[in-house]
Amino acid sequence: MSQLTQRTESGELVWRYDYYDAVFCTGPDFSAKLLYAMNARDSCTQFTFFYRDAEDNDYEFIAQSDARDPTDYQLAGQLFDTARASGLALPYSY
């Protein structure tokens, strides 16, 4: 997730988003989807990350807000926020 965040921040990757709970990105050798949701069973919020590599291998990763080590949840949150802002074009420059 750190590499995806870096590549997004540098402008290399642009993500699409669906309302406020999902972001999607497709590259030449991968696809990724990051979902944000409330987990009612565990009474916490969570990010679910889906990744498909060039060989069509699927990976799924879940990071919850109530985890003992919040590092994964924070990384997922940073990627989610960065992805939602990718491709943003304002009609003025600073």
URTA-V568856 format. One record per pair of residues at least 6 apart in sequence whose ideal C-beta (glycine too) atoms are under 8 Angstrom apart, sorted by sequence separation. I is the first residue (numbers start at 1). J is the second residue. D is the distance in whole Angstrom. If there is no record, write none. Layout:
<<I:J:D> <I:J:D>>
This chain:
<<7:13:5> <8:14:8> <17:23:5> <18:24:7> <25:31:7> <26:32:8> <38:44:8> <39:45:7> <52:58:5> <53:59:8> <67:73:6> <8:15:7> <16:23:7> <17:24:7> <24:31:8> <25:32:5> <38:45:6> <39:46:5> <51:58:7> <52:59:8> <15:23:5> <16:24:5> <24:32:7> <25:33:8> <37:45:7> <38:46:8> <50:58:7> <51:59:4> <65:73:6> <4:13:7> <15:24:6> <16:25:7> <24:33:5> <36:45:7> <37:46:6> <50:59:7> <51:60:8> <63:72:4> <64:73:6> <15:25:5> <23:33:7> <36:46:8> <49:59:8> <50:60:6> <51:61:8> <63:73:4> <14:25:7> <22:33:7> <23:34:5> <36:47:6> <37:48:7> <49:60:7> <61:72:8> <13:25:6> <22:34:7> <35:47:7> <48:60:7> <49:61:4> <63:75:7> <22:35:5> <34:47:6> <35:48:5> <48:61:7> <49:62:8> <63:76:5> <13:27:7> <21:35:6> <22:36:7> <34:48:7> <35:49:8> <48:62:5> <49:63:7> <21:36:5> <34:49:5> <35:50:8> <47:62:7> <20:36:8> <21:37:6> <33:49:7> <34:50:8> <46:62:6> <47:63:5> <8:25:8> <32:49:7> <33:50:4> <46:63:6> <32:50:7> <46:64:4> <32:51:5> <45:64:7> <46:65:7> <31:51:8> <32:52:8> <44:64:5> <45:65:5> <4:25:7> <30:51:7> <31:52:5> <44:65:5> <30:52:6> <42:64:6> <44:66:4> <30:53:6> <43:66:8> <29:53:7> <30:54:7> <42:66:7> <29:54:4> <39:64:7> <47:73:7> <46:73:8> <49:76:6> <4:32:7> <47:76:4> <47:77:7> <47:80:6> <34:76:7> <36:80:6> <34:79:6> <34:80:5> <1:49:7> <34:83:7> <23:80:6> <25:83:7> <23:83:4> <23:84:6> <17:83:7> <17:84:5> <15:83:4> <15:84:7> <5:75:7> <8:79:7> <15:86:5> <14:86:5> <15:87:7> <2:75:6> <5:78:6> <9:82:6> <13:86:7> <14:87:4> <1:75:5> <5:79:5> <8:82:5> <1:76:6> <4:79:6> <8:83:6> <11:86:8> <5:82:5> <1:79:5> <8:86:5>>
